[in-house]
Each structure stands twice: as structure tokens, then as C-alpha cells.
């Protein structure tokens, strides 16, 4: 995938990440697999995935992929103390067959930038591309195991970040206001 500059960040398109993953190495599992003995052992055994499969019945030549995003900041390993050099990273992981669960081949860096920069334009660009992929019927991708191009839909299962980023994303105060003192978690049930 090619790397672009967006508002002082590097950025790789989720479209290009999907194309790379499907063309090169990813082994896709069904979006829902019924659990064995009612024991949920994998993400695609969950009730969420069952409802997702019911909402989006299998179409001819369409693949449903489950993804998660993760973002955090860190100190470069060659810096002794924090002198404003912290780096922010934003990644996406594409869920694949169960036997590949420890593979790093399905995790891609979407963006890198400085910690104190505004990351909202990057996140907006990512979510806009995600919506475009899921709404576009002409989003054909080549897949290594298929003879002809297929359509792809990406379903964001979770967006993982630490507490300060969560407050910023949700436009909450820093936990010192009465209206956000106990907001727990957000979900799309």
C-alpha cells in the first residue's frame, strides 16, 4: 500500500490495506460460525456476528470481514525522556481463520503522527473510507484464492484506545463532570 501525508500524519488507505490483505495472504472465515456446545471461543461465534450475518445475507462474490482498530501513543526507543517527541499510532486488524490468530500478517499501520497533533482528520478519513467501501457495490477486490474479483464489506467490531483518547473521541470531560462520571462503554447492539 502507498503512504500519503494527511495533516502532518502518514496515512495508508483502508481500501489499499484490504486489497493487499486479500491479494497476498489472508484466509477468510465465515462472519458467523455457530459455537460448539454453546461455548463461544472465537469472535465469529458471538451473537453480534450472528446478527451481522442475518442483516447481511451472503451475496454471490461478497466477503464480510471483521476488523478492529487500535490507537495509542509511545516514546521512541532512542529517547531517554519525554521532550515532546511522543508518537501516535493507529492500526487495523483484520480477523481471519482461527489458526492464524497469532499472526502479525493481518495487522496494518494506518497512520503515524506526533502525539500532540490533532488526529481527528485521520480518524474521519478512515471512517469515511470505511462507509464508502460498505456502501459501494463496485468495490471489487482481487482475492488470491478466487478466479475473479469479489466485493468486500468491512465491519468494525471494536475500536480500542486508552482513557485519554476515549474521552477525546467521545467529546467527554476528563471524568470530573457529573454527566460523564460513569459512562462505561459504547456499543452498537
Contact map, one row per residue, 1 for C-alpha under 8 A:
111000000001100110010000000000000000000000000000000000000000000000000000000000000000000000000000000000000000000000000000000000000000000000000000000000000000000000000000000000000000000000000
111100000001100100000000000000000000000000000000000000000000000000000000000000000000000000000000000000000000000000000000000000000000000000000000000000000000000000000000000000000000000000000
111110000111100000000000000000000000000000000000000000000000000000000000000000000000000000000000000000000000000000000000000000000000000000000000000000000000000000000000000000000000000000000
011111000111000000000000000000000000000000000000000000000000000000000000000000000000000000000000000000000000000000000000000000000000000000000000000000000000000000000000000000000000000000000
001111111110000000000000000000000000000000000000000000000000000000000000000000000000000000000000000000000000000000000000000000000000000000000000000000000000000000000000000000000000000000000
000111111110000000000000000000000000000000000000000000000000000000000000000000000000000000000000000000000000000000000000110000000000000000000000000000000000000000000000000000000000000000000
000011111000000000000000000000000000000000000000000000000000000000000000000000000000000000000000000000000000000000000000110000000000000000000000000000000000000000000000000000000000000000000
000011111100000000000000000000000000000000000000000000000000000000000000000000000000000000000000000000000000000010001000000000000000000000000000000000000000000000000000000000000000000000000
000011111110000000000000000000000000000000000000000000000000000000000000000000000000000000000000000000000000001111000000010000000000000000000000000000000000000000000000000000000000000000000
001111011111000000000000000000000000000000000000000000000000000000000000000000000000000000000000000000000000011110000000000000000000000000000000000000000000000000000000000000000000000000000
001111001111100000000000000000000000000000000000000000000000000000000000000000000000000000000000000000000000011100000000010000000000000000000000000000000000000000000000000000000000000000000
111100000111110110000000000000000000000000000000000000000000000000000000000000000000000000000000000000000000111000000000000000000000000000000000000000000000000000000000000000000000000000000
111000000011111110000000000000000000000000000000000000000000000000000000000000000000000000000000000000000000010000000000000001001000000000000000000000000000000000000000000000000000000000000
000000000001111111000000000000000000000000000000000000000000000000000000000000000000000000000000000000000000010000000000000001001100000000000000000000000000000000000000000000000000000000000
000000000000111111100000000000000000000000000000000000000000000000000000000000000000000000000000000000000000000000000000000000001000100000000000000000000000000000000000000000000000000000000
110000000001111111110000000000000000000000000000000000000000000000000000000000000000000000000000000000000000000000000000000000000000000000000000000000000000000000000000000000000000000000000
100000000001111111111000000000000000000000000000000000000000000000000000000000000000000000000000000000000001000000000000000000000000000000000000000000000000000000000000000000000000000000000
000000000000011111111100000000000000000000000000000000000000000000000000000000000000000000000000000000000000000000000000000000000000000000001000000000000000000000000000000000000000000000000
000000000000001111111110000000000000000000000000000000000000000000000000000000000000000000000000000000000000000000000000000000000000000000001110000000000000000000000000000000000000000000000
100000000000000111111111000000000000000000000000000000000000000000000000000000000000000000000000000000000000000000000000000000000000000000000000000000000000000000000000000000000000000000000
000000000000000011111111110000000000000000000000000000000000000000000000000000000000000000000000000000000100000000000000000000000000000000000000000000000000000000000000000000000000000000000
000000000000000001111111111000000000000000000000000000000000000000000000000000000000000000000000000000000000000000000000000000000000000000001111000000000000000000000000000000000000000000000
000000000000000000111111110000000000000000000000000000000000000000000000000000000000000000000000000000000000000000000000000000000000000000001111000000000000000000000000000000000000000000000
000000000000000000011111110000000000000000000000000000000000000000000000000000000000000000000000000000000000000000000000000000000000000000000011000000000000000000000000000000000000000000000
000000000000000000001111111000000000000000000000000000000000000000000000000000000000000000000000000000001000000000000000000000000000000000000001000000000000000000000000000000000000000000000
000000000000000000001111111100000000000000000000000000000000000000000000000000000000000000000001000000001100000000000000000000000000000000000000000000000000000000000000000000000000000000000
000000000000000000000100111110000000000000000000000000000000000000000000000000000000000000000001100000000000000000000000000000000000000000000000000000000000000000000000000000000000000000000
000000000000000000000000011111000000000000000000000000000000000010000000000000000000000000000011100000000000000000000000000000000000000000000000000000000000000000000000000000000000000000000
000000000000000000000000001111100000000000000000000000000000000000000000000000000000000000000001100000000000000000000000000000000000000000000000000000000000000000000000000000000000000000000
000000000000000000000000000111111000000000010000000000000000000100000000000000000000000000000000000000000000000000000000000000000000000000000000000000000000000000000000000000000000000000000
000000000000000000000000000011111000000000010000110110000000000111000000000000000000000000000000000000000000000000000000000000000000000000000000000000000000000000000000000000000000000000000
000000000000000000000000000001111100000000011100110110000000000000000000000000000000000000000000000000000000000000000000000000000000000000000000000000000000000000000000000000000000000000000
000000000000000000000000000001111110000000011000010000000000000000000000000000000000000000000000000000000000000000000000000000000000000000000000000000000000000000000000000000000000000000000
000000000000000000000000000000011111000000011000000000000000000000000000000000000000000000000000000000000000000000000000000000000000000000000000000000000000000000000000000000000000000000000
000000000000000000000000000000001111111110001100000000000000000000000000000000000000000000000000000000000000000000000000000000000000000000000000000000000000000000000000000000000000000000000
000000000000000000000000000000000111111100000000000000000000000000000000000000000000000000000000000000000000000000000000000000000000000000000000000000000000000000000000000000000000000000000
000000000000000000000000000000000011111000000000000000000000000000000000000000000000000000000000000000000000000000000000000000000000000000000000000000000000000000000000000000000000000000000
000000000000000000000000000000000011111100000000000000000000000000000000000000000000000000000000000000000000000000000000000000000000000000000000000000000000000000000000000000000000000000000
000000000000000000000000000000000011111110000000000000000000000000000000000000000000000000000000000000000000000000000000000000000000000000000000000000000000000000000000000000000000000000000
000000000000000000000000000000000011011111101100000000000000000000000000000000000000000000000000000000000000000000000000000000000000000000000000000000000000000000000000000000000000000000000
000000000000000000000000000000000010001111101000000000000000000000000000000000000000000000000000000000000000000000000000000000000000000000000000000000000000000000000000000000000000000000000
000000000000000000000000000000000000000111111100000000000000000000000000000000000000000000000000010000000000000000000000000000000000000000000000000000000000000000000000000000000000000000000
000000000000000000000000000000000000000111111100100000000000000000000000000000000000000000000000000000000000000000000000000000000000000000000000000000000000000000000000000000000000000000000
000000000000000000000000000001111100000001111100110000000000000000000000000000000000000000000000000000000000000000000000000000000000000000000000000000000000000000000000000000000000000000000
000000000000000000000000000000011110000111111110110000000000000000000000000000000000000000000000000000000000000000000000000000000000000000000000000000000000000000000000000000000000000000000
000000000000000000000000000000010010000101111111110000000000000000000000000000000000000000000000000000000000000000000000000000000000000000000000000000000000000000000000000000000000000000000
000000000000000000000000000000000000000000001111111000000000000000000000000000000000000000000000000000000000000000000000000000000000000000000000000000000000000000000000000000000000000000000
000000000000000000000000000000000000000000000111111100000000000000000000000000000000000000000000000000000000000000000000000000000000000000000000000000000000000000000000000000000000000000001
000000000000000000000000000000110000000000111111111110000000000000000000000000000000000000000000000000000000000000000000000000000000000000000000000000000000000000000000000000000000000000000
000000000000000000000000000000111000000000011111111111000000000000000000000000000000000000000000000000000000000000000000000000000000000000000000000000000000000000000000000000000000000000000
000000000000000000000000000000000000000000000011111111100000000000000000000000000000000000000000000000000000000000000000000000000000000000000000000000000000000000000000000000000000000000000
000000000000000000000000000000110000000000000001111111110000000000000000000000000000000000000000000000000000000000000000000000000000000000000000000000000000000000000000000000000000000000000
000000000000000000000000000000110000000000000000111111111100000000000000000000000000000000000000000000000000000000000000000000000000000000000000000000000000000000000000000000000000000000000
000000000000000000000000000000000000000000000000011111111000000000000000000000000000000000000000000000000000000000000000000000000000000000000000000000000000000000000000000000000000000000000
000000000000000000000000000000000000000000000000001111111000000000000000000000000000000000000000000000000000000000000000000000000000000000000000000000000000000000000000000000000000000000000
000000000000000000000000000000000000000000000000000111111100000000000000000000000000000000000000000000000000000000000000000000000000000000000000000000000000000000000000000000000000000000000
000000000000000000000000000000000000000000000000000011111110000000000000000000000000000000000000000000000000000000000000000000000000000000000000000000000000000000000000000000000000000000000
000000000000000000000000000000000000000000000000000010011111011000000000000000000000000000000000000000000000000000000000000000000000000000000000000000000000000000000000000000000000000000000
000000000000000000000000000000000000000000000000000000001111110000000000000000000000000000000000000000000000000000000000000000000000000000000000000000000000000000000000000000000000000000000
000000000000000000000000000000000000000000000000000000000111110000000000000000000000000000000000000000000000000000000000000000000000000000000000000000000000000000000000000000000000000000000
000000000000000000000000000000000000000000000000000000000011111000000000000000000000000000000000000000000000000000000000000000000000000000000000000011100000000000000000000000000000000000000
000000000000000000000000000000000000000000000000000000000111111100000000000000000000000000000000000000000000000000000000000000000000000000000000000001111000000000000000000000000000000000000
000000000000000000000000000000000000000000000000000000000100111110000000000000000000000000000000000000000000000000000000000000000000000000000000000001111000000000000000000000000000000000000
000000000000000000000000000001100000000000000000000000000000011111000000000000000000000000000000000000000000000000000000000000000000000000000000000000011110000000000000000000000000000000000
000000000000000000000000000100100000000000000000000000000000001111100000000000000000000000000110000000000000000000000000000000000000000000000000000000011110000000000000000000000000000000000
000000000000000000000000000000100000000000000000000000000000000111110000000000000000000000000110000000000000000000000000000000000000000000000000000000000111100000000000000000000000000000000
000000000000000000000000000000000000000000000000000000000000000011111000000000000000000000011110000000000000000000000000000000000000000000000000000000000111110000000000000000000000000000000
000000000000000000000000000000000000000000000000000000000000000001111100000000000000000000011100000000000000000000000000000000000000000000000000000000000001111100000000000000000000000000000
000000000000000000000000000000000000000000000000000000000000000000111110000000000000000001111000000000000000000000000000000000000000000000000000000000000001011100000000000000000000000000000
000000000000000000000000000000000000000000000000000000000000000000011111000000000000000001110000000000000000000000000000000000000000000000000000000000000000001110000000000000000000000000000
000000000000000000000000000000000000000000000000000000000000000000001111100000000000000111100000000000000000000000000000000000000000000000000000000000000000000111000000000000000000000000000
000000000000000000000000000000000000000000000000000000000000000000000111110000000000000111000000000000000000000000000000000000000000000000000000000000000000000011001000000000000000000000000
000000000000000000000000000000000000000000000000000000000000000000000011111000000000011110000000000000000000000000100000000000000000000000000000000000000000000000000000000000000000000000000
000000000000000000000000000000000000000000000000000000000000000000000001111100000000011100000000000000000000000000000000000000000000000000000000000000000000000000000000000000000000000000000
000000000000000000000000000000000000000000000000000000000000000000000000111110100100111000000000000000000000000000000000000000000000000000000000000000000000000000000000000000000000000000000
000000000000000000000000000000000000000000000000000000000000000000000000011111100000111000000000000000000000000000000000000000000000000000000000000000000000000000000000000000000000000000000
000000000000000000000000000000000000000000000000000000000000000000000000001111110000000000000000000000000000000000000000000000000000000000000000000000000000000000000000000000000000000000000
000000000000000000000000000000000000000000000000000000000000000000000000000111110000000000000000000000000000000000000000000000000000000000000000000000000000000000000000000000000000000000000
000000000000000000000000000000000000000000000000000000000000000000000000001111111100000000000000000000000000000000000000000000000000000000000000000000000000000000000000000000000000000000000
000000000000000000000000000000000000000000000000000000000000000000000000000011111100000000000000000000000000000000000000000000000000000000000000000000000000000000000000000000000000000000000
000000000000000000000000000000000000000000000000000000000000000000000000000000111110000000000000000000000000000000000000000000000000000000000000000000000000000000000000000000000000000000000
000000000000000000000000000000000000000000000000000000000000000000000000001000111111110000000000000000000000000000000000000000000000000000000000000000000000000000000000000000000000000000000
000000000000000000000000000000000000000000000000000000000000000000000000000000001111110000000000000000000000000000000000000000000000000000000000000000000000000000000000000000000000000000000
000000000000000000000000000000000000000000000000000000000000000000000000000000000111110000000000000000000000000000000000000000000000000000000000000000000000000000000000000000000000000000000
000000000000000000000000000000000000000000000000000000000000000000000000001100000111111000000000000000000000000001100000000000000000000000000000000000000000000000000000000000000000000000000
000000000000000000000000000000000000000000000000000000000000000000000000111100000111111100000000000000000000000001110000000000000000000000000000000000000000000000000000000000000000000000000
000000000000000000000000000000000000000000000000000000000000000000000000111100000000111110000000000000000000000111100000000000000000000000000000000000000000000000000000000000000000000000000
000000000000000000000000000000000000000000000000000000000000000000000011110000000000011111000000000000000000000111100000000000000000000000000000000000000000000000000000000000000000000000000
000000000000000000000000000000000000000000000000000000000000000000000011100000000000001111100000000000000000111110000000000000000000000000000000000000000000000000000000000000000000000000000
000000000000000000000000000000000000000000000000000000000000000000001111000000000000000111110000000000000000111100000000000000000000000000000000000000000000000000000000000000000000000000000
000000000000000000000000000000000000000000000000000000000000000000001110000000000000000011111000000000000011111000000000000000000000000000000000000000000000000000000000000000000000000000000
000000000000000000000000000000000000000000000000000000000000000000111100000000000000000001111100000000000011110000000000000000000000000000000000000000000000000000000000000000000000000000000
000000000000000000000000000000000000000000000000000000000000000000111000000000000000000000111110000000000111000000000000000000000000000000000000000000000000000000000000000000000000000000000
000000000000000000000000000000000000000000000000000000000000000011110000000000000000000000011111000000000110000000000000000000000000000000000000000000000000000000000000000000000000000000000
000000000000000000000000000100000000000000000000000000000000000011100000000000000000000000001111100010000100000000000000000000000000000000000000000000000000000000000000000000000000000000000
000000000000000000000000011110000000000000000000000000000000000000000000000000000000000000000111110110000100000000000000000000000000000000000000000000000000000000000000000000000000000000000
000000000000000000000000001110000000000000000000000000000000000000000000000000000000000000000011111110000000000000000000000000000000000000000000000000000000000000000000000000000000000000000
000000000000000000000000000000000000000001000000000000000000000000000000000000000000000000000001111110000000000000000000000000000000000000000000000000000000000000000000000000000000000000000
000000000000000000000000000000000000000000000000000000000000000000000000000000000000000000000000111111000000000000000000000000000000000000000000000000000000000000000000000000000000000000000
000000000000000000000000000000000000000000000000000000000000000000000000000000000000000000000001111111100000000000000000000000000000000000000000000000000000000000000000000000000000000000000
000000000000000000000000000000000000000000000000000000000000000000000000000000000000000000000011111111100000000000000000000000000000000000000000000000000000000000000000000000000000000000000
000000000000000000000000000000000000000000000000000000000000000000000000000000000000000000000000001111110000000000000000000000000000000000000000000000000000000000000000000000000000000000000
000000000000000000000000000000000000000000000000000000000000000000000000000000000000000000000000000111111100000000000000000000000000000000000000000000000000000000000000000000000000000000000
000000000000000000000000000000000000000000000000000000000000000000000000000000000000000000000000000001111110000000000000000000000000000000000000000000000000000000000000000000000000000000000
000000000000000000000000110000000000000000000000000000000000000000000000000000000000000000000000000000111111000000000000000000000000000000000000000000000000000000000000000000000000000000000
000000000000000000001000010000000000000000000000000000000000000000000000000000000000000000001111000000111111000000000000000000000000000000000000000000000000000000000000000000000000000000000
000000000000000000000000000000000000000000000000000000000000000000000000000000000000000000111100000000011111100000000000000000000000000000000000000000000000000000000000000000000000000000000
000000000000000010000000000000000000000000000000000000000000000000000000000000000000000000111000000000001111110000000000000000000000000000000000000000000000000000000000000000000000000000000
000000000001000000000000000000000000000000000000000000000000000000000000000000000000000011110000000000000011111100000000000000000000000000000000000000000000000000000000000000000000000000000
000000000111110000000000000000000000000000000000000000000000000000000000000000000000000011110000000000000001111100000000000000000000000000000000000000000000000000000000000000000000000000000
000000001111000000000000000000000000000000000000000000000000000000000000000000000000000011100000000000000000111110000000010000000000000000000000000000000000000000000000000000000000000000000
000000001110000000000000000000000000000000000000000000000000000000000000000000000000001111000000000000000000111111000000000000000000000000000000000000000000000000000000000000000000000000000
000000011100000000000000000000000000000000000000000000000000000000000000000000000000001110000000000000000000001111101000000000000000000000000000000000000000000000000000000000000000000000000
000000001000000000000000000000000000000000000000000000000000000000000000000000000000111100000000000000000000000111111000000000000000000000000000000000000000000000000000000000000000000000000
000000000000000000000000000000000000000000000000000000000000000000000000100000000000111100000000000000000000000011111000000000000000000000000000000000000000000000000000000000000000000000000
000000000000000000000000000000000000000000000000000000000000000000000000000000000000010000000000000000000000000001111100000000000000000000000000000000000000000000000000000000000000000000000
000000010000000000000000000000000000000000000000000000000000000000000000000000000000000000000000000000000000000011111110000000000000000000000000000000000000000000000000000000000000000000000
000000000000000000000000000000000000000000000000000000000000000000000000000000000000000000000000000000000000000000011111100000000000000000000000000000000000000000000000000000000000000000000
000000000000000000000000000000000000000000000000000000000000000000000000000000000000000000000000000000000000000000001111111000000000000000000000000000000000000000000000000000000000000000000
000000000000000000000000000000000000000000000000000000000000000000000000000000000000000000000000000000000000000000000111111100000000000000000000000000000000000000000000000000000000000000000
000001100000000000000000000000000000000000000000000000000000000000000000000000000000000000000000000000000000000000000111111110000000000000000000000000000000000000000000000000000000000000000
000001101010000000000000000000000000000000000000000000000000000000000000000000000000000000000000000000000000001000000011111111000000000000000000000000000000000000000000000000000000000000000
000000000000000000000000000000000000000000000000000000000000000000000000000000000000000000000000000000000000000000000011111111100000000000000000000000000000000000000000000000000000000000000
000000000000000000000000000000000000000000000000000000000000000000000000000000000000000000000000000000000000000000000001111111110000000000000000000000000000000000000000000000000000000000000
000000000000000000000000000000000000000000000000000000000000000000000000000000000000000000000000000000000000000000000000111111111000000000000000000000000000000000000000000000000000000000000
000000000000110000000000000000000000000000000000000000000000000000000000000000000000000000000000000000000000000000000000011111111100000000000000000000000000000000000000000000000000000000000
000000000000000000000000000000000000000000000000000000000000000000000000000000000000000000000000000000000000000000000000001111111110000000000000000000000000000000000000000000000000000000000
000000000000000000000000000000000000000000000000000000000000000000000000000000000000000000000000000000000000000000000000000111111111000000000000000000000000000000000000000000000000000000000
000000000000111000000000000000000000000000000000000000000000000000000000000000000000000000000000000000000000000000000000000011111111100000000000000000000000000000000000000000000000000000000
000000000000010000000000000000000000000000000000000000000000000000000000000000000000000000000000000000000000000000000000000001111111110000000000000000000100000000000000000000000000000000000
000000000000000000000000000000000000000000000000000000000000000000000000000000000000000000000000000000000000000000000000000000111111111000000000000000000000000000000000000000000000000000000
000000000000000000000000000000000000000000000000000000000000000000000000000000000000000000000000000000000000000000000000000000011111111100000000000000000000000000000000000000000000000000000
000000000000001000000000000000000000000000000000000000000000000000000000000000000000000000000000000000000000000000000000000000001111111100100000000000011100000000000000000000000000000000000
000000000000000000000000000000000000000000000000000000000000000000000000000000000000000000000000000000000000000000000000000000000111111110000000000000011100000000000000000000000000000000000
000000000000000000000000000000000000000000000000000000000000000000000000000000000000000000000000000000000000000000000000000000000011111110000000000000000000000000000000000000000000000000000
000000000000000000000000000000000000000000000000000000000000000000000000000000000000000000000000000000000000000000000000000000000001111111100000000000000000000000000000000000000000000000000
000000000000000000000000000000000000000000000000000000000000000000000000000000000000000000000000000000000000000000000000000000000000011111110000000000100000000000000000000000000000000000000
000000000000000000000000000000000000000000000000000000000000000000000000000000000000000000000000000000000000000000000000000000000000000111110000000000100000000000000000000000000000000000000
000000000000000000000000000000000000000000000000000000000000000000000000000000000000000000000000000000000000000000000000000000000000100111111000000001110000000000000000000000000000000000000
000000000000000000000000000000000000000000000000000000000000000000000000000000000000000000000000000000000000000000000000000000000000000011111100000011110000000000000000000000000000000000000
000000000000000001100110000000000000000000000000000000000000000000000000000000000000000000000000000000000000000000000000000000000000000000111110000011110000000000000000000000000000000000000
000000000000000000100110000000000000000000000000000000000000000000000000000000000000000000000000000000000000000000000000000000000000000000011111010111000000000000000000000000000000000000000
000000000000000000100111000000000000000000000000000000000000000000000000000000000000000000000000000000000000000000000000000000000000000000001111111111000000000000000000000000000000000000000
000000000000000000000111100000000000000000000000000000000000000000000000000000000000000000000000000000000000000000000000000000000000000000000111111000000000000000000000000000000000000000000
000000000000000000000000000000000000000000000000000000000000000000000000000000000000000000000000000000000000000000000000000000000000000000000011111000000000000000000000000000000000000000000
000000000000000000000000000000000000000000000000000000000000000000000000000000000000000000000000000000000000000000000000000000000000000000000111111110000000000000000000000000000000000000000
000000000000000000000000000000000000000000000000000000000000000000000000000000000000000000000000000000000000000000000000000000000000000000000011111110000000000000000000000000000000000000000
000000000000000000000000000000000000000000000000000000000000000000000000000000000000000000000000000000000000000000000000000000000000000000000110011111000000000000000000000000000000000000000
000000000000000000000000000000000000000000000000000000000000100000000000000000000000000000000000000000000000000000000000000000000000000000011110011111100000000000000000000000000000000000000
000000000000000000000000000000000000000000000000000000000000111000000000000000000000000000000000000000000000000000000000000000000000000000111110000111110000000000000000000000000000000000000
000000000000000000000000000000000000000000000000000000000000111000000000000000000000000000000000000000000000000000000000000000000000000011111000000011111000000000000000000000000000000000000
000000000000000000000000000000000000000000000000000000000000011110000000000000000000000000000000000000000000000000000000000000000000110000111000000001111100000000000000000000000000000000000
000000000000000000000000000000000000000000000000000000000000011110000000000000000000000000000000000000000000000000000000000000000000110000000000000000111110000000000000000000000000000000000
000000000000000000000000000000000000000000000000000000000000000111100000000000000000000000000000000000000000000000000000000000000100110000000000000000011111000000000000000000000000000000000
000000000000000000000000000000000000000000000000000000000000000111100000000000000000000000000000000000000000000000000000000000000000000000000000000000001111100000000000000000000000000000000
000000000000000000000000000000000000000000000000000000000000000001111000000000000000000000000000000000000000000000000000000000000000000000000000000000000111111000000000000000000000000000000
000000000000000000000000000000000000000000000000000000000000000001110000000000000000000000000000000000000000000000000000000000000000000000000000000000000011111000000000000000000000000000000
000000000000000000000000000000000000000000000000000000000000000000111000000000000000000000000000000000000000000000000000000000000000000000000000000000000001111100000000000000000000000000000
000000000000000000000000000000000000000000000000000000000000000000011100000000000000000000000000000000000000000000000000000000000000000000000000000000000001111110000000000000000000000000000
000000000000000000000000000000000000000000000000000000000000000000011110000000000000000000000000000000000000000000000000000000000000000000000000000000000000011111000000000000000000000000000
000000000000000000000000000000000000000000000000000000000000000000000111000000000000000000000000000000000000000000000000000000000000000000000000000000000000001111101100000000000000000000000
000000000000000000000000000000000000000000000000000000000000000000000011000000000000000000000000000000000000000000000000000000000000000000000000000000000000000111111100000000000000000000000
000000000000000000000000000000000000000000000000000000000000000000000000000000000000000000000000000000000000000000000000000000000000000000000000000000000000000011111110000000000000000000000
000000000000000000000000000000000000000000000000000000000000000000000000000000000000000000000000000000000000000000000000000000000000000000000000000000000000000001111111000001000000000000000
000000000000000000000000000000000000000000000000000000000000000000000001000000000000000000000000000000000000000000000000000000000000000000000000000000000000000011111111100000000000000000000
000000000000000000000000000000000000000000000000000000000000000000000000000000000000000000000000000000000000000000000000000000000000000000000000000000000000000011111111110000000000000000000
000000000000000000000000000000000000000000000000000000000000000000000000000000000000000000000000000000000000000000000000000000000000000000000000000000000000000000111111111111000000000000000
000000000000000000000000000000000000000000000000000000000000000000000000000000000000000000000000000000000000000000000000000000000000000000000000000000000000000000011111111100000000000000000
000000000000000000000000000000000000000000000000000000000000000000000000000000000000000000000000000000000000000000000000000000000000000000000000000000000000000000001111111100000000000000000
000000000000000000000000000000000000000000000000000000000000000000000000000000000000000000000000000000000000000000000000000000000000000000000000000000000000000000000111111100000000000000000
000000000000000000000000000000000000000000000000000000000000000000000000000000000000000000000000000000000000000000000000000000000000000000000000000000000000000000000011111110000000000000000
000000000000000000000000000000000000000000000000000000000000000000000000000000000000000000000000000000000000000000000000000000000000000000000000000000000000000000000011111111100001000000000
000000000000000000000000000000000000000000000000000000000000000000000000000000000000000000000000000000000000000000000000000000000000000000000000000000000000000000000010001111111001000000000
000000000000000000000000000000000000000000000000000000000000000000000000000000000000000000000000000000000000000000000000000000000000000000000000000000000000000000010010000111111000000000000
000000000000000000000000000000000000000000000000000000000000000000000000000000000000000000000000000000000000000000000000000000000000000000000000000000000000000000000000000111111101100000000
000000000000000000000000000000000000000000000000000000000000000000000000000000000000000000000000000000000000000000000000000000000000000000000000000000000000000000000000000011111101100000000
000000000000000000000000000000000000000000000000000000000000000000000000000000000000000000000000000000000000000000000000000000000000000000000000000000000000000000000000000011111111100000000
000000000000000000000000000000000000000000000000000000000000000000000000000000000000000000000000000000000000000000000000000000000000000000000000000000000000000000000000000000111111100000000
000000000000000000000000000000000000000000000000000000000000000000000000000000000000000000000000000000000000000000000000000000000000000000000000000000000000000000000000000000001111110000000
000000000000000000000000000000000000000000000000000000000000000000000000000000000000000000000000000000000000000000000000000000000000000000000000000000000000000000000000000110111111111000000
000000000000000000000000000000000000000000000000000000000000000000000000000000000000000000000000000000000000000000000000000000000000000000000000000000000000000000000000000000111111111000000
000000000000000000000000000000000000000000000000000000000000000000000000000000000000000000000000000000000000000000000000000000000000000000000000000000000000000000000000000000000011111100000
000000000000000000000000000000000000000000000000000000000000000000000000000000000000000000000000000000000000000000000000000000000000000000000000000000000000000000000000000000000001111110000
000000000000000000000000000000000000000000000000000000000000000000000000000000000000000000000000000000000000000000000000000000000000000000000000000000000000000000000000000000000000011111000
000000000000000000000000000000000000000000000000000000000000000000000000000000000000000000000000000000000000000000000000000000000000000000000000000000000000000000000000000000000000001111100
000000000000000000000000000000000000000000000000000000000000000000000000000000000000000000000000000000000000000000000000000000000000000000000000000000000000000000000000000000000000000111110
000000000000000000000000000000000000000000000000000000000000000000000000000000000000000000000000000000000000000000000000000000000000000000000000000000000000000000000000000000000000000011111
000000000000000000000000000000000000000000000000000000000000000000000000000000000000000000000000000000000000000000000000000000000000000000000000000000000000000000000000000000000000000001111
000000000000000000000000000000000000000000000001000000000000000000000000000000000000000000000000000000000000000000000000000000000000000000000000000000000000000000000000000000000000000000111
